[in-house]
Amino acid sequence: QSVGKGAQGSMAGASRTMTGRRRHWGTAALVVAAGLVVLRSKQLSFLGPQPASTSRREVLGAGLVGSLAGLAGSSRPAGAYELPPLPYAYDALEPAIDEATMKVHHDKHHATYIGGINGALEGSEQPPLLDLIKGAIKSGKRPHRNAGGGVWNHDFFWLEMAPPGTGGKPSAALQGAIDKAFGSLDGLKDKFATGAAPAALFGSGWAWVVVKDGKLQFTTTANQDNPLMEGVDAIEGIPILGLDVWEHAYYLKYQNRRPEYIAAWWDVVNWNQVNKWYEDALSGNAPVVDAPAAAAAFIGQRAPQRAPQSSGGNKFAMRTNFEFDVQFGS
């Protein structure tokens, strides 16, 4: 169909108006983000010690600025999938997972998946990561399945772990579901020990606990597939717990002793986060794990207000109503 010059002019004017509005909203949002980063950075004790090259302000700043910049427009350009900083130091998961493995796993392998999917999407719009992986198998596009799956799986993996002694325990609701599905927490551990062992899961892949029809089930996937992918050769469901059994996840420390790695991993499970994902899954919501989206969740997560403290003289009180979604500690 042809469009008259008058109509084209009107459309162009409308487009410029919307672009201008987005730019103004984007500027305002970035100013708010910067303020939040400064105000909250000193209170984020749950992040734990960061690698020397990454400050707490940079951890939140990168995610907040990226997410708010995306919110300012209707879509983000290809290349916007980001490598999130670890929410703890490289050596924080020792002795279960060693520092050298964490550096290689995060900085090299995860980064490779990021580069792979960004390269595949170069020149096209970037869909939300969750949407990308859900349709990855049916799309027939191998980078969406392999690299995209690798991005989501590793984003998930870092968040579901915490330094030993800080991950809490299953909530009463989750513990009840575990008991019903597996007999006990030890029964769940036995399921991983047998189901994720080399004899059962040959080669590379993942072991998962998913919520399906309100119940917990154990399943495994090959390579970088996950249970959210439509048509996956596994039980489809919403994952709340997952273990990476690719050799790069454990070989530097455990070599061919995968069972030892599986047993040690339970010491660093972040049950506080898993509890939240379980609650969300019962409502049909999958975990939001990619860096910009997780930062957006930070902006929308309200926390209880604290009463202002008086220090005498001129009084000044500041209340912040936002709380990051990753939870450590009891």
One Martini backbone bead per residue (centre of mass of N, CA, C, O) as a GRO file, in nm:
protein
  330
    1GLN     BB    1   0.099   0.034   0.017
    2SER     BB    2   0.036   0.368  -0.001
    3VAL     BB    3   0.171   0.678   0.131
    4GLY     BB    4   0.124   0.985   0.194
    5LYS     BB    5   0.295   1.265   0.268
    6GLY     BB    6   0.117   1.357   0.501
    7ALA     BB    7   0.125   1.090   0.657
    8GLN     BB    8   0.429   1.073   0.680
    9GLY     BB    9   0.463   1.331   0.845
   10SER     BB   10   0.292   1.245   1.085
   11MET     BB   11   0.455   0.991   1.155
   12ALA     BB   12   0.726   1.133   1.199
   13GLY     BB   13   0.630   1.321   1.423
   14ALA     BB   14   0.541   1.101   1.618
   15SER     BB   15   0.814   0.963   1.637
   16ARG     BB   16   0.968   1.208   1.752
   17THR     BB   17   0.796   1.239   2.004
   18MET     BB   18   0.845   0.956   2.126
   19THR     BB   19   1.151   0.980   2.133
   20GLY     BB   20   1.160   1.224   2.319
   21ARG     BB   21   1.012   1.093   2.555
   22ARG     BB   22   1.211   0.861   2.598
   23ARG     BB   23   1.455   1.039   2.654
   24HIS     BB   24   1.342   1.177   2.906
   25TRP     BB   25   1.281   0.918   3.065
   26GLY     BB   26   1.566   0.804   3.050
   27THR     BB   27   1.708   1.032   3.202
   28ALA     BB   28   1.544   1.013   3.461
   29ALA     BB   29   1.606   0.716   3.523
   30LEU     BB   30   1.916   0.746   3.547
   31VAL     BB   31   1.912   0.938   3.784
   32VAL     BB   32   1.770   0.747   3.978
   33ALA     BB   33   1.977   0.519   3.962
   34ALA     BB   34   2.219   0.674   4.070
   35GLY     BB   35   2.095   0.737   4.345
   36LEU     BB   36   2.047   0.442   4.435
   37VAL     BB   37   2.335   0.344   4.427
   38VAL     BB   38   2.449   0.539   4.640
   39LEU     BB   39   2.241   0.482   4.875
   40ARG     BB   40   2.275   0.144   4.872
   41SER     BB   41   2.571   0.036   4.861
   42LYS     BB   42   2.633   0.031   5.184
   43GLN     BB   43   2.380  -0.188   5.241
   44LEU     BB   44   2.504  -0.448   5.066
   45SER     BB   45   2.600  -0.709   5.246
   46PHE     BB   46   2.492  -0.962   5.073
   47LEU     BB   47   2.717  -0.957   4.847
   48GLY     BB   48   2.978  -0.942   4.949
   49PRO     BB   49   3.274  -0.990   4.840
   50GLN     BB   50   3.457  -0.850   4.586
   51PRO     BB   51   3.630  -0.821   4.340
   52ALA     BB   52   3.865  -0.586   4.291
   53SER     BB   53   3.730  -0.494   4.001
   54THR     BB   54   3.449  -0.493   4.179
   55SER     BB   55   3.207  -0.296   4.280
   56ARG     BB   56   2.907  -0.243   4.417
   57ARG     BB   57   2.824  -0.011   4.233
   58GLU     BB   58   2.883  -0.164   3.969
   59VAL     BB   59   2.689  -0.396   4.001
   60LEU     BB   60   2.430  -0.213   4.003
   61GLY     BB   61   2.483  -0.001   3.787
   62ALA     BB   62   2.483  -0.178   3.535
   63GLY     BB   63   2.197  -0.294   3.569
   64LEU     BB   64   2.031  -0.034   3.605
   65VAL     BB   65   2.114   0.121   3.354
   66GLY     BB   66   2.038  -0.099   3.151
   67SER     BB   67   1.737  -0.126   3.226
   68LEU     BB   68   1.649   0.176   3.201
   69ALA     BB   69   1.733   0.210   2.911
   70GLY     BB   70   1.531  -0.004   2.811
   71LEU     BB   71   1.269   0.133   2.932
   72ALA     BB   72   1.285   0.393   2.744
   73GLY     BB   73   1.220   0.174   2.537
   74SER     BB   74   1.089  -0.095   2.344
   75SER     BB   75   1.395  -0.179   2.288
   76ARG     BB   76   1.689  -0.365   2.252
   77PRO     BB   77   1.981  -0.411   2.137
   78ALA     BB   78   2.190  -0.597   2.009
   79GLY     BB   79   2.416  -0.685   2.280
   80ALA     BB   80   2.257  -0.657   2.572
   81TYR     BB   81   2.362  -0.897   2.668
   82GLU     BB   82   2.496  -0.979   2.991
   83LEU     BB   83   2.757  -1.006   3.216
   84PRO     BB   84   2.728  -1.088   3.527
   85PRO     BB   85   2.814  -1.034   3.824
   86LEU     BB   86   2.905  -1.169   4.093
   87PRO     BB   87   2.750  -1.202   4.426
   88TYR     BB   88   3.056  -1.288   4.474
   89ALA     BB   89   3.337  -1.418   4.528
   90TYR     BB   90   3.533  -1.652   4.379
   91ASP     BB   91   3.601  -1.789   4.684
   92ALA     BB   92   3.312  -1.816   4.840
   93LEU     BB   93   3.256  -2.146   4.769
   94GLU     BB   94   3.451  -2.251   4.946
   95PRO     BB   95   3.524  -2.588   4.896
   96ALA     BB   96   3.321  -2.672   4.674
   97ILE     BB   97   3.417  -2.416   4.494
   98ASP     BB   98   3.668  -2.294   4.323
   99GLU     BB   99   3.825  -2.017   4.209
  100ALA     BB  100   3.927  -2.113   3.931
  101THR     BB  101   3.654  -2.215   3.829
  102MET     BB  102   3.495  -1.950   3.851
  103LYS     BB  103   3.662  -1.788   3.651
  104VAL     BB  104   3.625  -1.971   3.404
  105HIS     BB  105   3.319  -2.005   3.404
  106HIS     BB  106   3.242  -1.702   3.398
  107ASP     BB  107   3.466  -1.544   3.214
  108LYS     BB  108   3.445  -1.764   2.973
  109HIS     BB  109   3.190  -1.942   2.930
  110HIS     BB  110   2.967  -1.738   2.974
  111ALA     BB  111   3.083  -1.526   2.777
  112THR     BB  112   3.050  -1.704   2.525
  113TYR     BB  113   2.740  -1.712   2.525
  114ILE     BB  114   2.700  -1.412   2.499
  115GLY     BB  115   2.850  -1.378   2.230
  116GLY     BB  116   2.680  -1.579   2.065
  117ILE     BB  117   2.396  -1.441   2.085
  118ASN     BB  118   2.480  -1.159   1.993
  119GLY     BB  119   2.581  -1.248   1.713
  120ALA     BB  120   2.307  -1.376   1.616
  121LEU     BB  121   2.152  -1.077   1.672
  122GLU     BB  122   2.280  -0.910   1.476
  123GLY     BB  123   2.062  -0.654   1.354
  124SER     BB  124   1.854  -0.723   1.581
  125GLU     BB  125   1.627  -0.772   1.799
  126GLN     BB  126   1.594  -0.809   2.152
  127PRO     BB  127   1.471  -1.041   2.331
  128PRO     BB  128   1.368  -1.172   2.589
  129LEU     BB  129   1.525  -1.430   2.731
  130LEU     BB  130   1.279  -1.604   2.804
  131ASP     BB  131   1.155  -1.604   2.518
  132LEU     BB  132   1.394  -1.723   2.366
  133ILE     BB  133   1.408  -2.007   2.516
  134LYS     BB  134   1.122  -2.113   2.483
  135GLY     BB  135   1.158  -2.100   2.144
  136ALA     BB  136   1.431  -2.237   2.054
  137ILE     BB  137   1.356  -2.519   1.939
  138LYS     BB  138   1.121  -2.436   1.740
  139SER     BB  139   1.302  -2.236   1.568
  140GLY     BB  140   1.587  -2.387   1.483
  141LYS     BB  141   1.797  -2.210   1.647
  142ARG     BB  142   2.091  -2.290   1.779
  143PRO     BB  143   2.185  -2.031   1.933
  144HIS     BB  144   1.933  -2.013   2.110
  145ARG     BB  145   1.977  -2.288   2.249
  146ASN     BB  146   2.282  -2.281   2.329
  147ALA     BB  147   2.353  -1.984   2.405
  148GLY     BB  148   2.088  -1.897   2.538
  149GLY     BB  149   2.081  -2.127   2.743
  150GLY     BB  150   2.358  -2.061   2.872
  151VAL     BB  151   2.280  -1.789   2.985
  152TRP     BB  152   2.039  -1.864   3.165
  153ASN     BB  153   2.165  -2.093   3.332
  154HIS     BB  154   2.396  -1.916   3.458
  155ASP     BB  155   2.234  -1.696   3.585
  156PHE     BB  156   2.090  -1.898   3.773
  157PHE     BB  157   2.334  -2.037   3.913
  158TRP     BB  158   2.454  -1.795   4.069
  159LEU     BB  159   2.187  -1.728   4.238
  160GLU     BB  160   2.162  -2.034   4.376
  161MET     BB  161   2.417  -1.928   4.527
  162ALA     BB  162   2.619  -1.942   4.837
  163PRO     BB  163   2.786  -1.905   5.090
  164PRO     BB  164   2.867  -2.077   5.339
  165GLY     BB  165   2.603  -2.028   5.579
  166THR     BB  166   2.390  -1.823   5.389
  167GLY     BB  167   2.139  -2.000   5.244
  168GLY     BB  168   1.984  -2.150   5.442
  169LYS     BB  169   1.653  -2.291   5.411
  170PRO     BB  170   1.388  -2.447   5.364
  171SER     BB  171   1.087  -2.388   5.361
  172ALA     BB  172   0.800  -2.513   5.472
  173ALA     BB  173   0.674  -2.541   5.191
  174LEU     BB  174   0.915  -2.673   5.047
  175GLN     BB  175   0.962  -2.908   5.239
  176GLY     BB  176   0.687  -3.035   5.191
  177ALA     BB  177   0.732  -3.086   4.886
  178ILE     BB  178   0.982  -3.262   4.917
  179ASP     BB  179   0.857  -3.484   5.090
  180LYS     BB  180   0.636  -3.563   4.883
  181ALA     BB  181   0.838  -3.624   4.633
  182PHE     BB  182   1.122  -3.751   4.811
  183GLY     BB  183   1.069  -3.775   5.148
  184SER     BB  184   1.333  -3.580   5.149
  185LEU     BB  185   1.623  -3.416   5.134
  186ASP     BB  186   1.788  -3.673   5.103
  187GLY     BB  187   1.618  -3.777   4.866
  188LEU     BB  188   1.700  -3.548   4.675
  189LYS     BB  189   2.004  -3.601   4.681
  190ASP     BB  190   1.981  -3.886   4.566
  191LYS     BB  191   1.862  -3.801   4.295
  192PHE     BB  192   2.116  -3.649   4.205
  193ALA     BB  193   2.329  -3.872   4.245
  194THR     BB  194   2.190  -4.053   4.018
  195GLY     BB  195   2.078  -3.853   3.785
  196ALA     BB  196   2.381  -3.692   3.757
  197ALA     BB  197   2.534  -3.917   3.685
  198PRO     BB  198   2.712  -4.048   3.429
  199ALA     BB  199   2.521  -4.298   3.382
  200ALA     BB  200   2.260  -4.103   3.343
  201LEU     BB  201   2.438  -3.834   3.251
  202PHE     BB  202   2.574  -3.817   2.963
  203GLY     BB  203   2.790  -3.587   2.970
  204SER     BB  204   2.635  -3.294   2.910
  205GLY     BB  205   2.453  -3.095   3.168
  206TRP     BB  206   2.143  -3.099   3.365
  207ALA     BB  207   1.995  -3.063   3.689
  208TRP     BB  208   1.646  -3.067   3.811
  209VAL     BB  209   1.394  -2.864   3.969
  210VAL     BB  210   1.043  -2.869   3.921
  211VAL     BB  211   0.738  -2.704   3.847
  212LYS     BB  212   0.441  -2.916   3.811
  213ASP     BB  213   0.131  -2.884   3.890
  214GLY     BB  214   0.243  -2.801   4.194
  215LYS     BB  215   0.493  -2.996   4.160
  216LEU     BB  216   0.771  -3.185   4.218
  217GLN     BB  217   1.050  -3.245   3.985
  218PHE     BB  218   1.279  -3.452   3.827
  219THR     BB  219   1.541  -3.350   3.588
  220THR     BB  220   1.705  -3.367   3.263
  221THR     BB  221   1.958  -3.211   3.050
  222ALA     BB  222   2.109  -3.137   2.762
  223ASN     BB  223   2.343  -2.933   2.768
  224GLN     BB  224   2.152  -2.612   2.735
  225ASP     BB  225   1.905  -2.714   2.826
  226ASN     BB  226   1.564  -2.651   2.948
  227PRO     BB  227   1.240  -2.672   3.095
  228LEU     BB  228   1.133  -2.406   2.931
  229MET     BB  229   1.152  -2.554   2.673
  230GLU     BB  230   0.980  -2.614   2.402
  231GLY     BB  231   1.030  -2.961   2.341
  232VAL     BB  232   1.186  -3.090   2.548
  233ASP     BB  233   1.388  -3.371   2.663
  234ALA     BB  234   1.175  -3.339   2.919
  235ILE     BB  235   1.051  -3.191   3.188
  236GLU     BB  236   0.823  -2.956   3.188
  237GLY     BB  237   0.901  -2.647   3.365
  238ILE     BB  238   0.978  -2.474   3.664
  239PRO     BB  239   1.272  -2.373   3.772
  240ILE     BB  240   1.450  -2.384   4.115
  241LEU     BB  241   1.678  -2.607   4.046
  242GLY     BB  242   2.035  -2.629   3.946
  243LEU     BB  243   2.289  -2.844   3.785
  244ASP     BB  244   2.610  -2.826   3.669
  245VAL     BB  245   2.772  -3.104   3.461
  246TRP     BB  246   2.985  -2.980   3.335
  247GLU     BB  247   3.323  -2.998   3.342
  248HIS     BB  248   3.380  -2.685   3.384
  249ALA     BB  249   3.237  -2.693   3.683
  250TYR     BB  250   3.474  -2.926   3.816
  251TYR     BB  251   3.759  -3.038   3.702
  252LEU     BB  252   3.987  -2.883   3.853
  253LYS     BB  253   3.905  -3.035   4.131
  254TYR     BB  254   3.756  -3.336   4.044
  255GLN     BB  255   3.757  -3.426   3.768
  256ASN     BB  256   3.601  -3.749   3.754
  257ARG     BB  257   3.437  -3.663   4.040
  258ARG     BB  258   3.124  -3.591   4.027
  259PRO     BB  259   2.991  -3.693   4.295
  260GLU     BB  260   3.150  -3.495   4.476
  261TYR     BB  261   3.035  -3.237   4.357
  262ILE     BB  262   2.737  -3.291   4.418
  263ALA     BB  263   2.769  -3.311   4.729
  264ALA     BB  264   2.906  -3.024   4.775
  265TRP     BB  265   2.688  -2.826   4.652
  266TRP     BB  266   2.482  -2.816   4.895
  267ASP     BB  267   2.658  -2.599   5.064
  268VAL     BB  268   2.567  -2.356   4.826
  269VAL     BB  269   2.276  -2.332   4.854
  270ASN     BB  270   2.018  -2.083   4.792
  271TRP     BB  271   1.732  -2.106   4.961
  272ASN     BB  272   1.624  -1.820   4.962
  273GLN     BB  273   1.588  -1.818   4.653
  274VAL     BB  274   1.432  -2.081   4.608
  275ASN     BB  275   1.184  -2.003   4.770
  276LYS     BB  276   1.097  -1.775   4.582
  277TRP     BB  277   1.072  -1.943   4.322
  278TYR     BB  278   0.856  -2.129   4.430
  279GLU     BB  279   0.635  -1.920   4.472
  280ASP     BB  280   0.631  -1.824   4.178
  281ALA     BB  281   0.571  -2.101   4.042
  282LEU     BB  282   0.285  -2.136   4.168
  283SER     BB  283   0.205  -1.871   3.978
  284GLY     BB  284   0.370  -1.916   3.691
  285ASN     BB  285   0.667  -1.803   3.751
  286ALA     BB  286   0.961  -1.740   3.625
  287PRO     BB  287   1.272  -1.676   3.650
  288VAL     BB  288   1.459  -1.377   3.692
  289VAL     BB  289   1.812  -1.356   3.567
  290ASP     BB  290   1.884  -1.134   3.399
  291ALA     BB  291   2.042  -0.847   3.452
  292PRO     BB  292   1.836  -0.623   3.366
  293ALA     BB  293   1.582  -0.764   3.484
  294ALA     BB  294   1.686  -0.786   3.776
  295ALA     BB  295   1.709  -0.478   3.811
  296ALA     BB  296   1.409  -0.423   3.766
  297ALA     BB  297   1.323  -0.585   4.016
  298PHE     BB  298   1.462  -0.397   4.213
  299ILE     BB  299   1.276  -0.149   4.155
  300GLY     BB  300   0.995  -0.322   4.225
  301GLN     BB  301   1.101  -0.390   4.516
  302ARG     BB  302   0.960  -0.379   4.819
  303ALA     BB  303   1.036  -0.237   5.134
  304PRO     BB  304   1.049  -0.175   5.442
  305GLN     BB  305   1.020   0.091   5.630
  306ARG     BB  306   1.225   0.322   5.793
  307ALA     BB  307   1.288   0.495   6.054
  308PRO     BB  308   1.399   0.784   6.132
  309GLN     BB  309   1.700   0.928   6.242
  310SER     BB  310   1.835   1.106   6.510
  311SER     BB  311   2.121   1.363   6.543
  312GLY     BB  312   2.056   1.635   6.570
  313GLY     BB  313   1.963   1.923   6.486
  314ASN     BB  314   1.950   1.881   6.178
  315LYS     BB  315   1.709   1.704   6.000
  316PHE     BB  316   1.760   1.389   5.813
  317ALA     BB  317   1.566   1.189   5.586
  318MET     BB  318   1.592   0.860   5.425
  319ARG     BB  319   1.398   0.665   5.196
  320THR     BB  320   1.409   0.327   5.089
  321ASN     BB  321   1.201   0.099   4.859
  322PHE     BB  322   1.439  -0.112   4.786
  323GLU     BB  323   1.506  -0.457   4.673
  324PHE     BB  324   1.695  -0.707   4.610
  325ASP     BB  325   1.628  -1.036   4.489
  326VAL     BB  326   1.872  -1.138   4.619
  327GLN     BB  327   1.918  -1.388   4.883
  328PHE     BB  328   2.080  -1.371   5.193
  329GLY     BB  329   2.066  -1.539   5.451
  330SER     BB  330   1.823  -1.589   5.717
   0.00000   0.00000   0.00000
